[in-house]
Structure formats: C-alpha cells, structure tokens
Amino acid sequence: MFSIKVNNSRIVVTSMYNTLFVAEAKNIDGKWSETAKAWVFDVRDEQRVRDLCMKYYGTDGVVNDLCTLKVKWLEDEKSKICSAITVYGRPVAKAKGRYTGATLQDGIVLIEGAFTSGGSWQKWVTYVDGGTEVLIRSFPHMAAKDLISDQSNNIIYSIEVEESPSEHDALNAERERIIERLAEIDKRLTA
C-alpha cells in the first residue's frame, strides 16, 4: 500500500490517493508515472519527499506514526462534483455516478449511517448523512491531532486506537532502506 524506493537519481513513492499529497507533490516537482503507478521525485529532494509522506501518510518509509481516527458527521454533507467525501485529502467514500450509491474506500470501517450518491447525470456527487460515523485506519497521527484541535466544521474527530509498529519492524524497515541506498551508492561510484 505504501513504499518509498530510492533508485538511480529518483525517489519513487507508491501510495494510496490523497488530494493534499498530490497538490504538494507537484510543488516539489513530483511527477506521476503512469507506468510505475507511483510518484517520482528527484533524489536531491529525498528529505522533502519523506517529510511530505510523514505529513499525509504517517510514515516516511522508516518511521510510522499512525492511528485509527474516528469521524462523525453531525450534518449532511456532499462532495465536490464528481468527487469523493474526503478527510485530510484521503477518500472515505466515493460514488461513480448519480445512481451508483457510494463505496467505502480502503481502510474505512462504517460504524453507523450511510453514504449515498445523487446530483445530476453529468454532475453527480457523493453524500454523507448526518450522524454517519466511520473509523479510518492507518491515519497520520499528527494530522489527527490537528483535526481534533479544530472542531469547527460540524464534524467530530477522535483517536480510536494508536497504531505503533514494533521496534523490530521499524528497525527492519530502516535496514532495508539503508541496504537499498548503499546498493545505489555503490552502483553510482562504479559507473
């Protein structure tokens, strides 16, 4: 679901879709690669890319800072035209047309309420009913704290569960990243 790979002069990020990540990725000259199905950046921007991933995905490829976020909509809400209901750029539920209904996206658990579709044939929208409550798994912890502190938009946010990988998992991930980077350095030095 998420990975950061450094190869040649590029850093490649494979991740789930997030509208806010996409906007900021373009600001640091990130390019979407249709063939790789990933975002590609200049390796010289590696720290910027890792910081961006931490902000929107709760991981920089080495360290994870994730939680399960509980979200409750107090009032009915609709998406932008031909779009999904999102939380911090992450799609929660999405319709594909006026009469299709709405489908929960990856990592979303519906506790109560409903998501539906409507609008016109060409300008359909996704709706969320007031009182709808979901859990969003693997949500960036720092973003959750920001949302909790700003309860001004008729949505209630709370952290349901802290998700922390074992130190062993974190060390293994860091080890793999270092091995990949050393291989890249060796390759460039012998070229």
C-alpha positions as CSV (number, residue, x, y, z in Angstrom):
1,M,0.0,0.0,0.0
2,F,2.9,2.4,0.7
3,S,6.6,2.3,-0.2
4,I,9.5,4.7,-0.8
5,K,12.3,3.4,-3.0
6,V,15.5,5.2,-4.0
7,N,16.9,4.2,-7.3
8,N,19.3,5.9,-9.7
9,S,18.6,9.6,-9.4
10,R,15.0,9.2,-8.4
11,I,12.9,8.6,-5.3
12,V,9.7,6.6,-6.1
13,V,6.6,6.8,-3.8
14,T,3.8,4.3,-4.2
15,S,0.9,5.3,-2.0
16,M,-2.9,5.4,-1.8
17,Y,-4.5,8.5,-3.3
18,N,-4.6,11.7,-1.3
19,T,-5.6,15.0,-2.9
20,L,-3.5,17.1,-0.5
21,F,-0.4,15.0,-1.1
22,V,-0.9,15.3,-4.9
23,A,-1.0,19.1,-4.7
24,E,2.1,19.4,-2.6
25,A,4.0,16.7,-4.6
26,K,3.6,18.9,-7.7
27,N,5.1,21.8,-5.7
28,I,8.4,19.9,-5.3
29,D,8.4,18.8,-9.0
30,G,6.9,15.4,-8.3
31,K,5.6,13.7,-11.5
32,W,3.0,10.9,-11.7
33,S,4.4,7.9,-13.6
34,E,1.5,6.0,-15.2
35,T,3.8,3.0,-16.0
36,A,5.1,2.7,-12.4
37,K,1.7,3.8,-10.9
38,A,3.8,5.9,-8.5
39,W,5.1,9.5,-7.8
40,V,8.6,10.1,-9.0
41,F,10.9,12.8,-7.5
42,D,14.5,14.0,-7.9
43,V,16.6,12.2,-5.3
44,R,18.0,15.5,-4.2
45,D,14.6,16.2,-2.7
46,E,14.5,13.0,-0.6
47,Q,14.1,14.7,2.8
48,R,11.3,16.9,1.4
49,V,9.6,13.8,0.0
50,R,9.9,11.9,3.2
51,D,8.6,14.9,5.2
52,L,5.6,15.1,2.9
53,C,4.9,11.4,3.2
54,M,5.0,11.7,7.0
55,K,2.6,14.5,6.9
56,Y,-0.1,12.8,4.7
57,Y,0.6,9.1,5.2
58,G,2.1,9.0,8.7
59,T,5.2,7.3,7.5
60,D,8.5,8.4,5.9
61,G,9.3,4.8,4.8
62,V,11.2,4.2,8.1
63,V,9.2,5.6,11.0
64,N,5.5,5.1,11.3
65,D,3.3,7.5,13.3
66,L,-0.3,6.2,12.7
67,C,-3.6,5.9,14.5
68,T,-7.2,4.9,13.8
69,L,-9.3,8.1,13.5
70,K,-13.0,8.1,14.4
71,V,-15.0,10.6,12.4
72,K,-18.7,11.6,12.9
73,W,-20.5,13.9,10.6
74,L,-23.1,15.9,12.6
75,E,-24.9,17.2,9.5
76,D,-25.5,16.0,5.9
77,E,-22.6,16.9,3.6
78,K,-21.9,16.5,-0.1
79,S,-18.7,16.1,-2.0
80,K,-17.5,18.4,-4.8
81,I,-18.9,17.5,-8.2
82,C,-17.7,14.0,-9.4
83,S,-15.6,13.5,-6.3
84,A,-15.3,11.6,-3.0
85,I,-16.0,12.5,0.6
86,T,-12.6,13.1,2.0
87,V,-10.9,13.6,5.3
88,Y,-7.5,15.3,5.2
89,G,-7.3,14.6,1.5
90,R,-8.0,10.9,2.0
91,P,-11.1,9.4,0.2
92,V,-13.6,7.9,2.6
93,A,-16.5,7.1,0.3
94,K,-17.0,7.6,-3.4
95,A,-19.9,7.4,-5.8
96,K,-19.2,6.8,-9.5
97,G,-22.5,8.2,-10.8
98,R,-25.8,9.6,-9.8
99,Y,-27.5,6.2,-9.1
100,T,-24.4,4.1,-8.2
101,G,-24.5,4.6,-4.5
102,A,-21.2,5.2,-2.7
103,T,-18.5,2.7,-2.0
104,L,-16.3,2.8,1.1
105,Q,-12.6,3.2,0.3
106,D,-9.7,1.1,1.6
107,G,-9.1,1.2,5.3
108,I,-12.6,2.6,6.1
109,V,-15.0,1.0,8.6
110,L,-18.6,2.2,8.7
111,I,-19.9,2.2,12.3
112,E,-23.3,3.8,11.6
113,G,-25.1,6.0,9.0
114,A,-24.7,5.9,5.2
115,F,-23.0,7.3,2.2
116,T,-25.1,7.7,-1.0
117,S,-25.0,9.3,-4.4
118,G,-27.1,11.9,-6.2
119,G,-26.9,15.1,-8.2
120,S,-27.3,15.1,-12.0
121,W,-26.2,12.6,-14.6
122,Q,-23.1,14.6,-15.5
123,K,-22.5,16.3,-12.2
124,W,-23.0,13.6,-9.7
125,V,-21.9,13.9,-6.0
126,T,-21.3,11.7,-3.0
127,Y,-23.4,12.4,0.0
128,V,-22.8,11.5,3.7
129,D,-25.8,11.5,6.0
130,G,-25.7,13.5,9.3
131,G,-24.9,11.1,12.1
132,T,-22.7,8.9,10.0
133,E,-19.6,7.6,11.8
134,V,-16.5,5.8,10.5
135,L,-13.1,4.6,11.5
136,I,-10.2,5.5,9.3
137,R,-7.4,3.0,9.7
138,S,-3.7,3.9,9.3
139,F,-4.3,7.7,9.6
140,P,-1.3,10.1,10.2
141,H,-1.2,10.8,14.0
142,M,-0.1,14.4,13.7
143,A,-2.9,15.1,11.2
144,A,-5.4,13.5,13.6
145,K,-4.3,15.8,16.4
146,D,-4.7,18.8,14.1
147,L,-8.2,17.8,13.1
148,I,-9.2,17.1,16.8
149,S,-8.0,20.6,17.8
150,D,-10.1,22.2,15.0
151,Q,-13.7,21.0,15.7
152,S,-15.4,23.9,13.9
153,N,-16.9,22.3,10.8
154,N,-19.7,20.1,12.2
155,I,-17.5,17.0,12.2
156,I,-16.3,15.3,15.4
157,Y,-12.8,13.7,15.3
158,S,-11.3,11.4,17.9
159,I,-8.4,9.0,18.1
160,E,-9.8,5.5,18.5
161,V,-6.6,3.5,18.6
162,E,-2.9,4.3,18.5
163,E,-1.1,2.1,15.9
164,S,2.6,1.7,16.7
165,P,4.7,-0.9,14.9
166,S,7.2,-2.9,17.0
167,E,10.7,-1.6,17.3
168,H,11.7,-4.7,15.4
169,D,9.6,-3.8,12.4
170,A,10.9,-0.2,12.4
171,L,14.5,-1.4,12.5
172,N,13.9,-3.9,9.7
173,A,12.4,-1.2,7.5
174,E,15.3,1.1,8.2
175,R,17.8,-1.6,7.5
176,E,16.1,-2.4,4.1
177,R,16.2,1.3,3.2
178,I,19.9,1.6,4.0
179,I,20.8,-1.6,2.1
180,E,18.9,-0.3,-1.0
181,R,20.6,3.1,-0.7
182,L,24.1,1.5,-0.3
183,A,23.5,-0.5,-3.4
184,E,22.6,2.7,-5.3
185,I,25.7,4.5,-4.0
186,D,27.9,1.5,-5.0
187,K,26.4,1.5,-8.5
188,R,27.0,5.2,-9.0
189,L,30.5,5.0,-7.7
190,T,31.5,2.3,-10.1
191,A,29.8,4.0,-13.1
